[in-house]
Amino acid sequence: MKIKSLLLGSAAALAAVSGARAADAVVIAEPEPVE
């Protein structure tokens, strides 16, 4: 069961990192409105 929890933990960490990168990409992709 240790291997299963280890895989689950690494998968969760990977999802968190990729999710943060995706959020950054969205912020960069949307330019601020110029007044």
Stockholm file with secondary structure:
# STOCKHOLM 1.0

chainA/1-35         MKIKSLLLGSAAALAAVSGARAADAVVIAEPEPVE
#=GR chainA/1-35 SS CHHHHHHHHHHHHHHHHHHHHHHHHHHHHSCCCCC
#=GC SS_cons        CHHHHHHHHHHHHHHHHHHHHHHHHHHHHSCCCCC
//
